[in-house]
């Protein structure tokens, strides 16, 4: 049987799909942090802990 899917492994040992999944999650996290900090969420939480 002919194997049509040959994973393209990057130098870090991950496939392109795995790499893009992890990078995409990182960028989404940065966006979430930016939105929460603009709303003052982190300042409010720090004030509550003091």
PDB file with SEQRES, HELIX, SHEET and CRYST1 records, atoms N, CA, C and O in Angstrom:
SEQRES   1 A   50  UNK UNK UNK UNK UNK UNK UNK UNK UNK UNK UNK UNK UNK          
SEQRES   2 A   50  UNK UNK UNK UNK UNK UNK UNK UNK UNK UNK UNK UNK UNK          
SEQRES   3 A   50  UNK UNK UNK UNK UNK UNK UNK UNK UNK UNK UNK UNK UNK          
SEQRES   4 A   50  UNK UNK UNK UNK UNK UNK UNK UNK UNK UNK UNK                  
HELIX    1 AA1 UNK A   16  UNK A   38  1                                  23    
HELIX    2 AA2 UNK A   41  UNK A   49  1                                   9    
CRYST1    1.000    1.000    1.000  90.00  90.00  90.00 P 1           1          
ATOM      1  N   UNK A   1       0.840  -1.187   0.000  1.00  0.00           N  
ATOM      2  CA  UNK A   1       0.000   0.000   0.000  1.00  0.00           C  
ATOM      3  C   UNK A   1       0.881   1.246   0.000  1.00  0.00           C  
ATOM      4  O   UNK A   1       1.879   1.310   0.718  1.00  0.00           O  
ATOM      5  N   UNK A   2       0.512   2.212  -0.794  1.00  0.00           N  
ATOM      6  CA  UNK A   2       1.268   3.448  -0.925  1.00  0.00           C  
ATOM      7  C   UNK A   2       0.876   4.410   0.192  1.00  0.00           C  
ATOM      8  O   UNK A   2      -0.298   4.740   0.352  1.00  0.00           O  
ATOM      9  N   UNK A   3       1.864   4.855   0.960  1.00  0.00           N  
ATOM     10  CA  UNK A   3       1.616   5.802   2.047  1.00  0.00           C  
ATOM     11  C   UNK A   3       1.680   7.222   1.483  1.00  0.00           C  
ATOM     12  O   UNK A   3       2.754   7.709   1.130  1.00  0.00           O  
ATOM     13  N   UNK A   4       0.518   7.881   1.402  1.00  0.00           N  
ATOM     14  CA  UNK A   4       0.475   9.219   0.807  1.00  0.00           C  
ATOM     15  C   UNK A   4       0.855  10.306   1.798  1.00  0.00           C  
ATOM     16  O   UNK A   4       1.288  11.380   1.381  1.00  0.00           O  
ATOM     17  N   UNK A   5       0.709  10.067   3.079  1.00  0.00           N  
ATOM     18  CA  UNK A   5       1.045  11.077   4.073  1.00  0.00           C  
ATOM     19  C   UNK A   5       2.417  10.788   4.651  1.00  0.00           C  
ATOM     20  O   UNK A   5       2.605   9.805   5.367  1.00  0.00           O  
ATOM     21  N   UNK A   6       3.350  11.630   4.344  1.00  0.00           N  
ATOM     22  CA  UNK A   6       4.690  11.540   4.912  1.00  0.00           C  
ATOM     23  C   UNK A   6       4.890  12.808   5.731  1.00  0.00           C  
ATOM     24  O   UNK A   6       5.012  13.893   5.163  1.00  0.00           O  
ATOM     25  N   UNK A   7       4.925  12.692   7.051  1.00  0.00           N  
ATOM     26  CA  UNK A   7       5.039  13.900   7.870  1.00  0.00           C  
ATOM     27  C   UNK A   7       6.343  14.643   7.595  1.00  0.00           C  
ATOM     28  O   UNK A   7       7.414  14.043   7.493  1.00  0.00           O  
ATOM     29  N   UNK A   8       6.225  15.945   7.482  1.00  0.00           N  
ATOM     30  CA  UNK A   8       7.386  16.802   7.281  1.00  0.00           C  
ATOM     31  C   UNK A   8       7.875  17.221   8.657  1.00  0.00           C  
ATOM     32  O   UNK A   8       7.306  18.122   9.272  1.00  0.00           O  
ATOM     33  N   UNK A   9       8.917  16.576   9.138  1.00  0.00           N  
ATOM     34  CA  UNK A   9       9.398  16.820  10.492  1.00  0.00           C  
ATOM     35  C   UNK A   9      10.350  18.005  10.481  1.00  0.00           C  
ATOM     36  O   UNK A   9      11.294  18.053   9.693  1.00  0.00           O  
ATOM     37  N   UNK A  10      10.090  18.961  11.364  1.00  0.00           N  
ATOM     38  CA  UNK A  10      10.932  20.143  11.500  1.00  0.00           C  
ATOM     39  C   UNK A  10      12.171  19.790  12.321  1.00  0.00           C  
ATOM     40  O   UNK A  10      12.227  18.718  12.923  1.00  0.00           O  
ATOM     41  N   UNK A  11      13.167  20.682  12.351  1.00  0.00           N  
ATOM     42  CA  UNK A  11      14.366  20.418  13.157  1.00  0.00           C  
ATOM     43  C   UNK A  11      14.076  20.218  14.639  1.00  0.00           C  
ATOM     44  O   UNK A  11      14.858  19.572  15.337  1.00  0.00           O  
ATOM     45  N   UNK A  12      12.955  20.766  15.135  1.00  0.00           N  
ATOM     46  CA  UNK A  12      12.623  20.601  16.553  1.00  0.00           C  
ATOM     47  C   UNK A  12      11.999  19.235  16.845  1.00  0.00           C  
ATOM     48  O   UNK A  12      11.749  18.907  18.005  1.00  0.00           O  
ATOM     49  N   UNK A  13      11.744  18.437  15.804  1.00  0.00           N  
ATOM     50  CA  UNK A  13      11.205  17.100  16.005  1.00  0.00           C  
ATOM     51  C   UNK A  13       9.701  17.025  15.912  1.00  0.00           C  
ATOM     52  O   UNK A  13       9.129  15.963  16.157  1.00  0.00           O  
ATOM     53  N   UNK A  14       9.039  18.113  15.566  1.00  0.00           N  
ATOM     54  CA  UNK A  14       7.587  18.130  15.453  1.00  0.00           C  
ATOM     55  C   UNK A  14       7.190  18.255  13.985  1.00  0.00           C  
ATOM     56  O   UNK A  14       7.967  18.727  13.155  1.00  0.00           O  
ATOM     57  N   UNK A  15       5.977  17.829  13.683  1.00  0.00           N  
ATOM     58  CA  UNK A  15       5.475  18.018  12.326  1.00  0.00           C  
ATOM     59  C   UNK A  15       5.011  19.465  12.180  1.00  0.00           C  
ATOM     60  O   UNK A  15       4.886  20.188  13.168  1.00  0.00           O  
ATOM     61  N   UNK A  16       4.760  19.875  10.950  1.00  0.00           N  
ATOM     62  CA  UNK A  16       4.284  21.241  10.727  1.00  0.00           C  
ATOM     63  C   UNK A  16       2.952  21.479  11.415  1.00  0.00           C  
ATOM     64  O   UNK A  16       2.717  22.560  11.954  1.00  0.00           O  
ATOM     65  N   UNK A  17       2.084  20.488  11.402  1.00  0.00           N  
ATOM     66  CA  UNK A  17       0.779  20.647  12.062  1.00  0.00           C  
ATOM     67  C   UNK A  17       0.935  20.826  13.558  1.00  0.00           C  
ATOM     68  O   UNK A  17       0.268  21.682  14.139  1.00  0.00           O  
ATOM     69  N   UNK A  18       1.786  20.053  14.196  1.00  0.00           N  
ATOM     70  CA  UNK A  18       2.010  20.195  15.634  1.00  0.00           C  
ATOM     71  C   UNK A  18       2.607  21.566  15.956  1.00  0.00           C  
ATOM     72  O   UNK A  18       2.208  22.217  16.921  1.00  0.00           O  
ATOM     73  N   UNK A  19       3.555  21.988  15.146  1.00  0.00           N  
ATOM     74  CA  UNK A  19       4.191  23.287  15.360  1.00  0.00           C  
ATOM     75  C   UNK A  19       3.175  24.421  15.252  1.00  0.00           C  
ATOM     76  O   UNK A  19       3.136  25.302  16.111  1.00  0.00           O  
ATOM     77  N   UNK A  20       2.356  24.405  14.203  1.00  0.00           N  
ATOM     78  CA  UNK A  20       1.377  25.467  14.012  1.00  0.00           C  
ATOM     79  C   UNK A  20       0.314  25.454  15.113  1.00  0.00           C  
ATOM     80  O   UNK A  20      -0.171  26.513  15.512  1.00  0.00           O  
ATOM     81  N   UNK A  21      -0.051  24.279  15.604  1.00  0.00           N  
ATOM     82  CA  UNK A  21      -1.026  24.176  16.686  1.00  0.00           C  
ATOM     83  C   UNK A  21      -0.485  24.857  17.950  1.00  0.00           C  
ATOM     84  O   UNK A  21      -1.200  25.612  18.609  1.00  0.00           O  
ATOM     85  N   UNK A  22       0.774  24.584  18.280  1.00  0.00           N  
ATOM     86  CA  UNK A  22       1.360  25.166  19.477  1.00  0.00           C  
ATOM     87  C   UNK A  22       1.589  26.664  19.326  1.00  0.00           C  
ATOM     88  O   UNK A  22       1.345  27.422  20.265  1.00  0.00           O  
ATOM     89  N   UNK A  23       2.048  27.096  18.175  1.00  0.00           N  
ATOM     90  CA  UNK A  23       2.274  28.518  17.948  1.00  0.00           C  
ATOM     91  C   UNK A  23       0.950  29.275  17.956  1.00  0.00           C  
ATOM     92  O   UNK A  23       0.867  30.366  18.520  1.00  0.00           O  
ATOM     93  N   UNK A  24      -0.078  28.712  17.340  1.00  0.00           N  
ATOM     94  CA  UNK A  24      -1.389  29.358  17.325  1.00  0.00           C  
ATOM     95  C   UNK A  24      -1.953  29.525  18.714  1.00  0.00           C  
ATOM     96  O   UNK A  24      -2.551  30.554  19.026  1.00  0.00           O  
ATOM     97  N   UNK A  25      -1.769  28.519  19.555  1.00  0.00           N  
ATOM     98  CA  UNK A  25      -2.225  28.626  20.938  1.00  0.00           C  
ATOM     99  C   UNK A  25      -1.490  29.708  21.692  1.00  0.00           C  
ATOM    100  O   UNK A  25      -2.074  30.389  22.535  1.00  0.00           O  
ATOM    101  N   UNK A  26      -0.215  29.872  21.397  1.00  0.00           N  
ATOM    102  CA  UNK A  26       0.575  30.923  22.041  1.00  0.00           C  
ATOM    103  C   UNK A  26       0.092  32.310  21.659  1.00  0.00           C  
ATOM    104  O   UNK A  26      -0.003  33.191  22.513  1.00  0.00           O  
ATOM    105  N   UNK A  27      -0.213  32.512  20.382  1.00  0.00           N  
ATOM    106  CA  UNK A  27      -0.701  33.817  19.934  1.00  0.00           C  
ATOM    107  C   UNK A  27      -2.084  34.104  20.496  1.00  0.00           C  
ATOM    108  O   UNK A  27      -2.387  35.252  20.823  1.00  0.00           O  
ATOM    109  N   UNK A  28      -2.919  33.097  20.613  1.00  0.00           N  
ATOM    110  CA  UNK A  28      -4.246  33.303  21.202  1.00  0.00           C  
ATOM    111  C   UNK A  28      -4.113  33.688  22.669  1.00  0.00           C  
ATOM    112  O   UNK A  28      -4.857  34.536  23.161  1.00  0.00           O  
ATOM    113  N   UNK A  29      -3.172  33.071  23.364  1.00  0.00           N  
ATOM    114  CA  UNK A  29      -2.934  33.413  24.767  1.00  0.00           C  
ATOM    115  C   UNK A  29      -2.450  34.840  24.934  1.00  0.00           C  
ATOM    116  O   UNK A  29      -2.846  35.526  25.876  1.00  0.00           O  
ATOM    117  N   UNK A  30      -1.588  35.297  24.015  1.00  0.00           N  
ATOM    118  CA  UNK A  30      -1.124  36.682  24.073  1.00  0.00           C  
ATOM    119  C   UNK A  30      -2.272  37.660  23.868  1.00  0.00           C  
ATOM    120  O   UNK A  30      -2.342  38.694  24.531  1.00  0.00           O  
ATOM    121  N   UNK A  31      -3.163  37.331  22.954  1.00  0.00           N  
ATOM    122  CA  UNK A  31      -4.320  38.190  22.728  1.00  0.00           C  
ATOM    123  C   UNK A  31      -5.226  38.250  23.943  1.00  0.00           C  
ATOM    124  O   UNK A  31      -5.730  39.316  24.297  1.00  0.00           O  
ATOM    125  N   UNK A  32      -5.432  37.107  24.582  1.00  0.00           N  
ATOM    126  CA  UNK A  32      -6.272  37.059  25.779  1.00  0.00           C  
ATOM    127  C   UNK A  32      -5.657  37.870  26.908  1.00  0.00           C  
ATOM    128  O   UNK A  32      -6.363  38.604  27.599  1.00  0.00           O  
ATOM    129  N   UNK A  33      -4.354  37.748  27.103  1.00  0.00           N  
ATOM    130  CA  UNK A  33      -3.672  38.520  28.145  1.00  0.00           C  
ATOM    131  C   UNK A  33      -3.811  40.008  27.882  1.00  0.00           C  
ATOM    132  O   UNK A  33      -4.038  40.782  28.811  1.00  0.00           O  
ATOM    133  N   UNK A  34      -3.675  40.419  26.618  1.00  0.00           N  
ATOM    134  CA  UNK A  34      -3.807  41.837  26.277  1.00  0.00           C  
ATOM    135  C   UNK A  34      -5.216  42.344  26.594  1.00  0.00           C  
ATOM    136  O   UNK A  34      -5.371  43.411  27.189  1.00  0.00           O  
ATOM    137  N   UNK A  35      -6.227  41.598  26.205  1.00  0.00           N  
ATOM    138  CA  UNK A  35      -7.599  42.028  26.471  1.00  0.00           C  
ATOM    139  C   UNK A  35      -7.887  42.106  27.965  1.00  0.00           C  
ATOM    140  O   UNK A  35      -8.521  43.054  28.428  1.00  0.00           O  
ATOM    141  N   UNK A  36      -7.424  41.115  28.718  1.00  0.00           N  
ATOM    142  CA  UNK A  36      -7.675  41.122  30.157  1.00  0.00           C  
ATOM    143  C   UNK A  36      -6.925  42.249  30.853  1.00  0.00           C  
ATOM    144  O   UNK A  36      -7.450  42.851  31.790  1.00  0.00           O  
ATOM    145  N   UNK A  37      -5.705  42.545  30.410  1.00  0.00           N  
ATOM    146  CA  UNK A  37      -4.957  43.631  31.045  1.00  0.00           C  
ATOM    147  C   UNK A  37      -5.566  44.981  30.718  1.00  0.00           C  
ATOM    148  O   UNK A  37      -5.529  45.881  31.556  1.00  0.00           O  
ATOM    149  N   UNK A  38      -6.128  45.153  29.525  1.00  0.00           N  
ATOM    150  CA  UNK A  38      -6.796  46.417  29.181  1.00  0.00           C  
ATOM    151  C   UNK A  38      -8.054  46.630  30.019  1.00  0.00           C  
ATOM    152  O   UNK A  38      -8.420  47.768  30.311  1.00  0.00           O  
ATOM    153  N   UNK A  39      -8.711  45.547  30.404  1.00  0.00           N  
ATOM    154  CA  UNK A  39      -9.897  45.659  31.256  1.00  0.00           C  
ATOM    155  C   UNK A  39      -9.548  45.837  32.728  1.00  0.00           C  
ATOM    156  O   UNK A  39     -10.436  46.079  33.545  1.00  0.00           O  
ATOM    157  N   UNK A  40      -8.271  45.721  33.081  1.00  0.00           N  
ATOM    158  CA  UNK A  40      -7.854  45.877  34.464  1.00  0.00           C  
ATOM    159  C   UNK A  40      -8.031  44.625  35.290  1.00  0.00           C  
ATOM    160  O   UNK A  40      -8.042  44.699  36.519  1.00  0.00           O  
ATOM    161  N   UNK A  41      -8.170  43.477  34.654  1.00  0.00           N  
ATOM    162  CA  UNK A  41      -8.407  42.226  35.376  1.00  0.00           C  
ATOM    163  C   UNK A  41      -7.250  41.885  36.303  1.00  0.00           C  
ATOM    164  O   UNK A  41      -7.471  41.525  37.459  1.00  0.00           O  
ATOM    165  N   UNK A  42      -6.030  41.994  35.815  1.00  0.00           N  
ATOM    166  CA  UNK A  42      -4.875  41.601  36.622  1.00  0.00           C  
ATOM    167  C   UNK A  42      -4.641  42.567  37.774  1.00  0.00           C  
ATOM    168  O   UNK A  42      -4.237  42.136  38.854  1.00  0.00           O  
ATOM    169  N   UNK A  43      -4.881  43.853  37.581  1.00  0.00           N  
ATOM    170  CA  UNK A  43      -4.741  44.826  38.657  1.00  0.00           C  
ATOM    171  C   UNK A  43      -5.785  44.560  39.744  1.00  0.00           C  
ATOM    172  O   UNK A  43      -5.477  44.661  40.931  1.00  0.00           O  
ATOM    173  N   UNK A  44      -6.996  44.228  39.357  1.00  0.00           N  
ATOM    174  CA  UNK A  44      -8.055  43.951  40.321  1.00  0.00           C  
ATOM    175  C   UNK A  44      -7.734  42.696  41.127  1.00  0.00           C  
ATOM    176  O   UNK A  44      -7.971  42.658  42.334  1.00  0.00           O  
ATOM    177  N   UNK A  45      -7.202  41.680  40.476  1.00  0.00           N  
ATOM    178  CA  UNK A  45      -6.847  40.449  41.184  1.00  0.00           C  
ATOM    179  C   UNK A  45      -5.694  40.690  42.156  1.00  0.00           C  
ATOM    180  O   UNK A  45      -5.706  40.153  43.263  1.00  0.00           O  
ATOM    181  N   UNK A  46      -4.707  41.482  41.766  1.00  0.00           N  
ATOM    182  CA  UNK A  46      -3.576  41.774  42.640  1.00  0.00           C  
ATOM    183  C   UNK A  46      -4.031  42.597  43.837  1.00  0.00           C  
ATOM    184  O   UNK A  46      -3.538  42.399  44.948  1.00  0.00           O  
ATOM    185  N   UNK A  47      -4.963  43.516  43.623  1.00  0.00           N  
ATOM    186  CA  UNK A  47      -5.480  44.341  44.712  1.00  0.00           C  
ATOM    187  C   UNK A  47      -6.247  43.495  45.725  1.00  0.00           C  
ATOM    188  O   UNK A  47      -6.167  43.740  46.929  1.00  0.00           O  
ATOM    189  N   UNK A  48      -6.992  42.499  45.237  1.00  0.00           N  
ATOM    190  CA  UNK A  48      -7.766  41.616  46.100  1.00  0.00           C  
ATOM    191  C   UNK A  48      -6.872  40.730  46.960  1.00  0.00           C  
ATOM    192  O   UNK A  48      -7.246  40.371  48.076  1.00  0.00           O  
ATOM    193  N   UNK A  49      -5.691  40.373  46.449  1.00  0.00           N  
ATOM    194  CA  UNK A  49      -4.802  39.471  47.184  1.00  0.00           C  
ATOM    195  C   UNK A  49      -4.039  40.205  48.294  1.00  0.00           C  
ATOM    196  O   UNK A  49      -3.539  39.567  49.220  1.00  0.00           O  
ATOM    197  N   UNK A  50      -3.947  41.514  48.211  1.00  0.00           N  
ATOM    198  CA  UNK A  50      -3.171  42.269  49.195  1.00  0.00           C  
ATOM    199  C   UNK A  50      -3.932  42.465  50.454  1.00  0.00           C  
ATOM    200  O   UNK A  50      -3.426  43.082  51.391  1.00  0.00           O  
TER     201      UNK A  50                                                      
END                                                                             
